[in-house]
Amino acid sequence: MKTTIATIGKQKYKTEIQTGNHIIMADEPIEVGGQDLGFTPTELLESSLAACSAMTIRMYADKKGWDLDKVEIKVGFKRNLATNQITFTKEIQLYGKLDDDQRQRLLEMGSKCPIEKVITGNVLVASKLV
């Protein structure tokens, strides 16, 4: 099992994230004290949902042999601090020669991606000091 490691030093908010051979940077915008060197944690979460949905749609269209040229997904995130309700919005743009039934089925498949199942499920985080 691959492990994801996030490392932050004394530089405020700048965090290196590594999984296997892949490294990305997370940070906060300048207006909140960061240096805007990478995705914010919220943007990383949004990008996980967008990428997983796009990949799931692509895999399903390929399996069916449908003429899907490209998928573009925009994900937004809103949090109501009063109710602690979190809402993700996904705008899915499908390019290719698809009929209405195919487009509807691909919309449905986009909600079946593993990341969406995780964020809409009953999630627990177990933390410990090592």
Secondary structure as the mmCIF struct_conf table of DSSP 4:
data_model
#
loop_
_struct_conf.conf_type_id
_struct_conf.id
_struct_conf.beg_label_comp_id
_struct_conf.beg_label_asym_id
_struct_conf.beg_label_seq_id
_struct_conf.end_label_comp_id
_struct_conf.end_label_asym_id
_struct_conf.end_label_seq_id
STRN STRN1 THR A 4 ILE A 8
BEND BEND1 LYS A 10 TYR A 13
STRN STRN2 THR A 15 THR A 19
TURN_TY1_P TURN_TY1_P1 GLY A 20 ASN A 21
STRN STRN3 HIS A 22 ALA A 26
HELX_RH_3T_P HELX_RH_3T_P1 ILE A 30 VAL A 32
TURN_TY1_P TURN_TY1_P2 GLY A 33 GLY A 33
BEND BEND2 GLY A 38 GLY A 38
STRN STRN4 PHE A 39 PHE A 39
HELX_RH_AL_P HELX_RH_AL_P1 PRO A 41 LYS A 64
TURN_TY1_P TURN_TY1_P3 GLY A 65 GLY A 65
STRN STRN5 ASP A 67 ASN A 80
TURN_TY1_P TURN_TY1_P4 LEU A 81 ASN A 84
STRN STRN6 GLN A 85 LYS A 97
HELX_RH_AL_P HELX_RH_AL_P2 ASP A 100 GLY A 110
TURN_TY1_P TURN_TY1_P5 SER A 111 LYS A 112
BEND BEND3 CYS A 113 CYS A 113
HELX_RH_AL_P HELX_RH_AL_P3 PRO A 114 THR A 120
BEND BEND4 GLY A 121 GLY A 121
#
